[in-house]
Amino acid sequence: MSGMTAHPKDLSTATAAKTVNPFWYKIRRNPLTLLGLFLLLLLILMSTFAPLISPYDPTQINIAERFAPPSADHWFGTDEVGRDIFTRILYGARLSLGVGVAVVLGAGLIGTIIGSISGYFGGRLDQIIMRAMDIILAFPALVLAMAIAATLGPNLQNAMIAIAIIKIPVYVRLARAETLALREKLYVKAAVTFGIKPWRIIARHIIPNAISPVIIQVTLDIGDAILLVATLGFLGLGAQPPTPEWGAMISVGWKYLLDYWWYPTFPGFALFLASCGFNLIGDGIRDILDPKANRS
């Protein structure tokens, strides 16, 4: 029949689901965010259960099978010393995803604390902190990361430090902007009137209320951090051989692209999936947490 309306029970069920868990309700209504979650969960599960999925050692050399094409034995083929590329991608996912998340979370935490302190106290301290952040932001991010990593020495730990340094100013500026608005709120002024110490006000009233834009930026930055880790690895400033890292694999594999296309192609595709997954999730979380987003 035309003009039929939804059953009241169905409407109440949908309303209850939206009320009980509005965050998950909004994610379910965004297919691209669900796609990002699927890609991310797939990579996490495959890297976690890598020993069960692949029988090969990611660093074991087998010259007899060097440059073997994709087959039932080696799904993604082998590299120049006979190592299984599929296995190395699985173990490389642990490193790339773990480093990307760790670097961005660390930079977000440090930047939020510094930005909250800068915005709350203001004055000369604020000027010093923000001028230091401006100096870092004045350099192209990749060039500065390369310079720091090269100065500290080419290894994964120093690459993580370099990426964290170039990411921190973004979170400092975000947290400072939020703090400048929050410190004028009545509950913050009341806390000051009652003699609560500034550090406690920052910890209990400023940072918790300034965290939403930081969370959005974190989710958007993880994909970029994974690409930066791979870029430094590609340039020889990140993880060193024989560590299975996507950027380092592409760095060697591109030389053989014309004759052995599978070598750089599959690590590059894995890098694309990881970055795409995090970016899709970040866009979805931004739409959910951004109060200015007018979405039904």
Number of C-alpha atoms within 10 A of each C-alpha: 4 4 5 6 8 8 8 9 9 10 12 11 11 13 13 12 13 14 11 11 10 14 13 12 15 17 18 12 12 15 12 17 22 17 15 23 17 14 19 21 13 13 20 18 11 19 22 15 12 20 15 10 13 18 10 17 13 21 16 12 15 14 13 9 17 16 22 23 18 16 10 8 11 18 15 22 25 26 26 17 16 18 24 30 27 23 26 27 27 27 23 24 25 18 20 25 23 14 20 24 18 16 26 27 19 18 23 27 18 17 25 27 18 22 28 30 24 25 27 25 15 15 10 10 13 19 13 13 19 20 11 13 18 14 10 17 16 10 12 10 17 15 11 18 26 22 14 20 24 18 12 15 14 20 18 22 14 20 28 23 18 26 27 23 21 21 24 24 26 19 26 27 22 20 29 25 17 23 26 18 13 21 20 11 11 10 13 19 14 11 15 14 9 9 10 12 10 15 13 11 19 21 14 12 17 25 21 10 15 20 17 18 16 22 18 20 20 24 22 22 23 26 26 18 25 27 20 24 30 27 20 27 25 20 16 21 26 27 26 15 13 12 16 23 27 31 28 27 27 24 17 16 21 16 13 16 14 8 9 19 16 23 29 23 17 20 26 19 12 17 24 14 17 23 24 18 24 25 21 24 26 23 18 23 21 19 18 19 14 12 10 8 10 8 8 5
